């Protein structure tokens, strides 16, 4: 019973996570050996919307993205006035 419940839970989790990604998302993700370049890249991605609305970008985010070579399908573009100091 417990093994059956585990299999069902895993199947639901896989279906839920794969349904949200586009083909472009999957191609980008599969071309790298990790989902994010670093923990900072992960936190940045979680803090910003995929569509780029309401961006939260700091000067250190910009420097870290250059140093760590962050990747992604969706670029966050901001004007200099939208970048905040740390």
C-alpha positions as CSV (number, residue, x, y, z in Angstrom):
1,X,0.0,0.0,0.0
2,X,2.8,2.4,1.0
3,X,4.7,1.7,-2.2
4,X,1.6,2.2,-4.4
5,X,1.0,5.6,-2.7
6,X,4.6,6.6,-3.3
7,X,4.3,5.7,-7.0
8,X,1.1,7.7,-7.4
9,X,2.6,10.7,-5.6
10,X,5.7,10.6,-7.8
11,X,3.6,10.3,-10.9
12,X,1.5,13.3,-9.9
13,X,4.7,15.4,-9.1
14,X,6.3,14.6,-12.5
15,X,3.1,15.4,-14.4
16,X,2.6,18.7,-12.5
17,X,6.2,19.8,-13.1
18,X,6.5,18.8,-16.7
19,X,3.2,20.4,-17.7
20,X,4.4,23.9,-16.8
21,X,7.5,23.9,-18.9
22,X,7.5,24.8,-22.6
23,X,9.6,23.0,-25.2
24,X,12.0,25.9,-25.1
25,X,12.2,25.7,-21.3
26,X,13.0,22.0,-21.5
27,X,15.7,22.5,-24.2
28,X,17.4,25.2,-22.1
29,X,17.2,23.1,-19.0
30,X,18.5,20.0,-20.7
31,X,21.5,21.8,-22.2
32,X,22.9,22.4,-18.7
33,X,23.9,19.9,-16.1
34,X,22.1,21.8,-13.3
35,X,18.8,23.8,-13.2
36,X,20.5,27.0,-12.0
37,X,24.1,28.2,-12.2
38,X,24.2,28.8,-8.4
39,X,22.0,29.3,-5.4
40,X,22.0,33.0,-6.1
41,X,20.7,32.3,-9.6
42,X,17.9,30.2,-8.1
43,X,16.9,32.8,-5.6
44,X,16.9,35.5,-8.3
45,X,14.7,33.3,-10.6
46,X,12.2,32.6,-7.8
47,X,12.0,36.4,-6.9
48,X,11.3,37.4,-10.5
49,X,8.3,36.6,-12.7
50,X,8.8,34.7,-16.0
51,X,7.2,37.5,-17.9
52,X,9.6,40.1,-16.5
53,X,6.9,42.2,-14.8
54,X,7.9,43.8,-11.5
55,X,11.6,43.0,-11.7
56,X,13.7,42.9,-8.6
57,X,17.3,43.4,-9.7
58,X,20.3,44.6,-7.7
59,X,23.8,45.6,-8.7
60,X,25.1,42.4,-7.1
61,X,22.6,40.3,-9.2
62,X,24.1,41.8,-12.4
63,X,27.7,41.1,-11.3
64,X,26.9,37.6,-10.2
65,X,25.0,36.8,-13.4
66,X,28.1,37.8,-15.4
67,X,30.6,36.0,-13.2
68,X,28.5,32.8,-12.9
69,X,27.2,32.9,-16.5
70,X,23.5,32.6,-15.6
71,X,21.3,31.2,-18.3
72,X,17.6,31.0,-19.0
73,X,14.9,31.3,-21.6
74,X,13.5,34.4,-20.1
75,X,15.8,37.4,-19.7
76,X,14.9,40.1,-17.1
77,X,15.5,43.4,-18.8
78,X,15.5,46.6,-16.6
79,X,16.3,50.2,-17.1
80,X,19.1,51.6,-15.0
81,X,16.5,53.4,-12.8
82,X,15.0,50.1,-11.8
83,X,18.3,48.6,-10.5
84,X,18.6,49.0,-6.7
85,X,21.7,49.1,-4.6
86,X,22.4,46.3,-2.1
